[in-house]
Amino acid sequence: MSSAAADHPSEYWEGTIATGIDPTSWAYAEDYTGADEAVTGARASAAESGIAPIGAGAASALSLLAACAGAKAVVEIGTGTGVSGLALLRGMRADGTLTTVDIDAENQRLARKTFLDAGITSNRFRLIAGSGLDVVTRLTDGHYDLVFCDADRRENTAYLHEALRLLRPGGLVVFAGVLANGRLADPARRDADTMALRDLIRAVREDDDLVSALLPTSDGLLTAAKRLK
């Protein structure tokens, strides 16, 4: 069984796979790129630390988005153990630099190991321990090609505001986990995290300066490009 399928019981897949996509095909697509030792190690560290990293399909999509953007400067909010950061680095230009922020210094120690184990040289990433909102407000306007956020859902709208300031025209902002294991689409769910995700989606969709899509890979990637002026 693939790692994506193993994360959920069969009834989960039967209830959530889009019409026309059977569970086997969905799991195959999720695991399309496979995982090497660095990724496997990062996921094991995440499990031991109680962290939920992005799924394999979302990681593949991040690499693709970074490559399509020709990304040289990327901001990540929510380092975790390096699963998403490594996906970004593998899609970025060879001279690109990832700035990744996490409030937990231990997470960043594990992420550093992930990057180095994968052969990423230390000059290609900058680890900053601290509150995401405190850090990103100090970063340079219009300097970045891509901003990826996998952090406190209740702060996502504030991160969107900062991302639009940080991004160059044509740059991308990406939010992870927006489908929230089915909670987003359930109108009966009114908890703070779900409502914050709905506020985020509405803000992105209603912004005329953004071209957006909600990608249903893994647990959802809300992706938007800042229009060229």
ZIDA-V350433 format. One record per pair of residues at least 12 apart in sequence whose ideal C-beta (glycine too) atoms are under 8 Angstrom apart, sorted by the first residue. I is the first residue (numbers start at 0). J is the second residue. D is the distance in Angstrom with one decimal. If there is no record, write none. Layout:
I,J,D
I,J,D
//
This chain:
0,26,7.8
1,26,4.4
1,27,7.1
1,29,6.7
1,30,4.5
2,30,6.4
2,34,7.4
2,42,8.0
2,55,6.5
3,25,7.6
3,26,4.9
3,29,3.6
3,30,5.6
3,54,6.1
3,55,5.9
3,56,6.9
3,217,7.6
4,22,6.8
4,26,4.0
4,29,7.9
6,54,7.8
9,22,7.2
12,25,6.8
12,26,7.7
14,181,7.9
15,181,6.3
17,215,6.9
28,56,6.3
28,216,7.8
29,54,6.1
29,55,5.2
29,56,4.0
29,216,7.2
29,217,6.6
30,55,5.3
30,56,7.7
31,55,7.8
31,56,7.3
31,59,6.1
32,55,7.0
32,58,7.6
32,59,4.6
32,62,7.7
34,55,6.5
35,117,7.4
36,116,7.1
37,85,6.4
37,113,5.7
37,116,4.6
37,117,3.7
38,58,7.5
38,82,6.5
38,85,6.6
38,113,8.0
38,117,7.8
40,112,7.8
40,113,6.6
40,116,6.3
41,80,4.7
41,81,4.8
41,82,4.8
41,85,6.7
41,109,7.4
41,110,7.6
41,113,4.2
42,80,7.7
42,82,6.2
44,80,4.3
44,109,4.8
44,112,7.9
44,113,7.5
45,79,6.1
45,80,4.5
45,82,6.5
48,80,6.6
48,105,7.5
48,106,7.1
48,109,7.2
50,79,5.1
50,80,6.2
50,106,7.1
51,176,7.9
52,79,5.3
52,80,6.7
52,82,3.8
52,83,6.6
53,82,6.1
53,83,5.0
53,86,7.5
53,149,6.5
53,175,5.2
53,176,7.5
53,217,5.9
53,218,7.7
54,216,7.2
54,217,2.9
54,218,6.3
55,217,7.1
56,216,3.9
56,217,4.6
57,83,7.8
57,175,6.3
57,216,5.2
57,217,3.7
57,218,7.2
57,220,5.5
58,82,6.3
58,83,6.5
58,85,7.9
58,86,3.9
58,217,7.9
59,86,7.2
59,216,7.6
60,214,6.2
60,216,5.2
60,220,5.8
61,83,6.1
61,86,4.3
61,87,5.5
61,90,6.6
61,147,6.6
61,173,6.9
61,220,7.7
62,86,4.9
62,87,7.1
62,89,5.1
62,90,3.6
63,90,6.3
64,90,6.8
64,145,6.7
64,171,5.8
64,173,6.4
64,222,6.7
65,86,7.8
65,87,5.1
65,89,7.9
65,90,3.2
65,91,4.8
65,95,8.0
65,144,7.9
65,145,5.8
66,90,4.1
66,91,7.5
68,144,4.9
68,145,5.4
68,169,7.6
68,170,6.7
68,171,5.4
69,92,6.3
69,144,6.9
70,87,7.5
70,90,6.9
70,91,4.6
70,92,6.5
70,95,5.8
70,144,4.0
70,145,4.8
71,91,6.8
71,92,4.9
71,94,6.5
71,95,4.4
71,96,7.2
71,144,6.0
72,95,6.7
72,96,6.0
72,98,7.5
72,142,5.8
72,143,4.8
72,144,5.6
73,87,5.4
73,91,6.1
73,95,6.7
73,96,7.5
73,97,5.0
73,98,7.0
73,143,6.4
73,144,6.3
73,145,4.6
73,146,7.4
73,147,6.9
74,98,5.1
74,99,7.7
74,100,7.4
74,135,6.6
74,138,6.5
74,143,5.4
74,145,7.5
74,146,4.7
74,147,7.2
74,162,7.7
74,165,6.2
75,87,6.4
75,97,6.2
75,98,7.1
75,99,4.1
75,100,6.9
75,146,7.9
75,147,4.8
75,148,7.9
75,149,7.7
76,99,8.0
76,100,5.3
76,131,4.3
76,135,6.6
76,146,7.4
76,147,7.1
76,148,4.6
76,149,7.0
76,150,4.7
76,158,6.0
77,100,7.5
77,101,6.2
77,131,7.0
77,148,6.6
77,149,3.9
77,150,4.0
77,175,7.8
78,99,4.4
78,100,6.7
78,101,3.6
78,106,5.4
78,107,5.3
78,110,4.8
78,126,6.8
79,101,7.0
79,106,5.8
79,110,6.8
79,149,7.0
80,106,6.2
80,109,4.3
80,110,5.6
80,113,6.1
81,109,6.6
81,110,3.4
81,111,7.6
81,112,7.6
81,113,3.2
81,114,5.8
82,113,7.4
83,147,6.4
83,149,6.1
83,175,7.1
84,97,5.8
84,99,5.1
84,110,5.8
84,113,7.5
84,114,6.8
84,124,6.9
85,113,5.8
85,114,6.3
85,117,5.6
85,119,7.2
87,145,7.3
87,147,6.3
88,114,6.8
88,117,7.8
88,119,5.4
88,123,6.3
88,124,6.8
89,117,7.9
95,123,6.8
96,122,7.6
96,123,5.8
96,124,6.8
96,125,6.3
97,123,6.7
97,124,4.6
97,125,7.1
98,124,7.8
98,125,4.7
98,127,6.7
98,138,7.2
99,124,6.5
99,125,7.2
99,126,5.9
99,127,7.2
100,127,4.9
100,128,7.9
100,129,6.5
100,131,5.1
100,134,4.7
100,135,6.9
101,126,7.8
101,127,8.0
101,128,6.4
101,131,7.9
102,128,7.0
102,129,6.4
102,130,5.7
102,131,7.2
103,128,7.4
104,128,4.4
107,126,4.5
107,128,5.7
110,126,6.7
111,124,7.8
111,126,6.2
131,148,7.9
131,150,5.1
131,151,7.6
131,154,7.0
131,158,6.9
132,154,6.2
132,157,5.9
132,158,7.3
132,161,7.3
135,158,7.1
135,161,4.7
135,162,7.9
135,165,6.9
136,161,6.4
138,165,5.7
139,165,7.4
140,164,5.5
140,165,6.7
141,164,7.7
141,165,7.2
141,166,7.1
141,167,5.3
142,165,6.6
142,167,7.2
143,165,4.7
143,166,5.7
143,167,6.8
143,170,6.2
144,166,7.5
144,167,6.4
144,170,5.1
144,171,7.2
145,166,7.7
145,170,6.1
145,171,4.7
145,172,7.5
145,173,7.0
146,158,7.8
146,161,7.9
146,162,4.0
146,165,5.8
146,166,6.2
146,170,7.4
146,171,7.4
146,172,4.8
146,173,7.3
147,172,7.9
147,173,4.8
147,174,8.0
147,175,7.3
148,162,7.2
148,172,7.4
148,173,7.1
148,174,5.0
148,175,7.0
149,174,7.6
149,175,4.0
149,176,6.5
152,176,7.5
152,179,7.8
152,192,4.5
152,195,4.9
152,196,5.7
152,199,7.8
153,191,6.0
153,192,6.5
153,195,4.5
154,195,8.0
155,174,6.0
155,195,6.1
155,196,7.0
155,198,7.9
155,199,4.4
156,195,7.1
156,198,5.5
156,199,5.4
156,202,5.6
158,174,7.8
159,172,6.6
159,174,7.8
159,199,6.3
159,202,5.9
159,203,6.7
163,206,8.0
163,208,7.5
163,225,6.5
166,225,4.9
167,225,7.4
168,225,5.7
168,226,7.0
168,227,4.8
168,228,5.6
169,224,6.6
169,225,6.4
169,226,7.9
169,227,5.1
170,224,7.2
170,225,5.1
171,222,6.4
171,223,7.0
171,224,5.4
171,225,7.6
172,209,8.0
172,222,7.5
172,223,5.2
172,225,7.4
173,220,5.7
173,221,7.0
173,222,5.0
173,223,7.9
174,199,6.5
174,220,7.1
174,221,4.3
174,222,8.0
175,217,8.0
175,218,7.3
175,219,7.6
175,220,6.1
176,218,4.8
176,219,6.4
177,196,5.5
177,199,7.2
177,200,6.8
177,213,6.7
177,218,7.5
177,219,4.2
177,220,7.1
177,221,4.5
178,213,7.9
178,215,6.9
178,218,5.1
178,219,3.3
179,192,6.9
179,193,6.0
179,196,6.0
179,218,7.0
179,219,7.6
180,218,6.4
183,196,5.5
183,197,7.0
183,200,7.7
183,219,7.4
199,221,7.0
200,213,7.1
200,221,6.4
203,221,6.3
203,223,5.2
206,223,7.7
207,226,8.0
208,225,6.3
208,226,5.2
209,223,4.3
209,224,6.8
209,225,6.4
209,226,6.8
210,223,6.6
210,224,4.8
210,226,6.3
211,223,3.8
211,224,7.6
//
